[in-house]
Amino acid sequence: MSDNKYKVFRNFMVNELGISRDDIKEWTMQAVKETVEKELRGVDVKKIAYDLARYEVKSVYDYSYQREAVRGAIGDVIRELLSVSVKLKE
């Protein structure tokens, strides 16, 4: 029964109002875009991301037993990125 109601409603939209599935998709996307832009107006997304990353690093680093692990992981990344040569003084 509900399938029949859907078909009747869809046929009404397509035949009487001239509204296609693509029209509805386009209107929905536009409405979502406008709503997001309105809600994010005045919000500094970069600052939120920076603060969140900083909080996560701090929360991991606050545990004293994990400090050495964090330092070691940072050292590993630096060693992978850089080539360092050490020369002893004569």
C-alpha positions in Angstrom: 0.0 0.0 0.0 2.8 2.5 0.9 4.6 1.6 -2.3 1.4 2.6 -4.2 1.2 5.9 -2.4 4.9 6.6 -3.3 4.2 5.9 -6.9 1.1 8.2 -6.9 3.0 11.0 -5.3 6.0 10.6 -7.6 3.8 10.6 -10.7 2.1 13.7 -9.4 5.4 15.5 -8.9 6.7 14.4 -12.3 3.6 14.8 -14.4 1.7 17.7 -12.8 4.5 19.7 -11.2 7.3 18.8 -13.7 9.8 18.1 -10.8 12.4 15.4 -11.6 14.7 13.4 -9.3 17.6 15.6 -10.5 15.7 18.7 -9.5 15.2 17.4 -6.0 18.8 16.4 -5.7 20.0 19.8 -6.9 17.7 21.6 -4.5 18.7 19.5 -1.6 22.4 20.0 -2.3 21.9 23.7 -2.6 20.0 23.9 0.7 22.7 21.9 2.5 25.4 24.1 1.1 23.6 27.3 2.2 22.9 25.8 5.7 26.5 24.8 6.2 27.8 28.2 5.0 25.4 30.0 7.3 26.3 27.8 10.3 30.1 28.1 9.7 30.0 31.9 9.2 32.4 33.4 11.7 33.9 30.0 12.7 37.6 29.7 12.4 37.9 26.1 11.3 41.7 26.2 11.2 41.9 27.3 14.8 39.5 24.6 15.9 41.7 22.0 14.1 44.9 23.4 15.6 43.4 23.5 19.1 42.1 19.9 18.8 45.5 18.6 17.5 47.3 20.5 20.3 44.9 19.0 22.9 45.5 15.5 21.6 49.2 15.8 21.6 49.2 17.4 25.1 46.9 14.6 26.5 49.2 11.9 25.2 52.3 13.8 26.3 51.0 14.4 29.8 51.4 10.8 30.8 54.9 10.5 32.0 55.4 6.9 30.9 54.4 7.9 27.4 56.8 10.9 27.1 59.7 8.7 26.0 57.5 6.9 23.5 56.4 10.3 22.0 59.9 11.6 21.9 61.0 8.3 20.2 58.2 8.5 17.6 59.1 12.1 16.8 62.8 11.2 16.5 61.9 8.3 14.2 59.9 10.7 11.9 62.7 13.2 11.9 65.3 10.5 11.1 63.2 9.3 8.2 62.9 12.8 6.8 66.4 14.1 7.3 69.8 12.8 6.5 72.2 13.8 9.2 76.0 13.1 9.1 78.2 13.5 12.1 81.9 14.1 11.9 84.2 13.8 14.9 86.7 16.6 15.6 90.3 15.7 15.0 
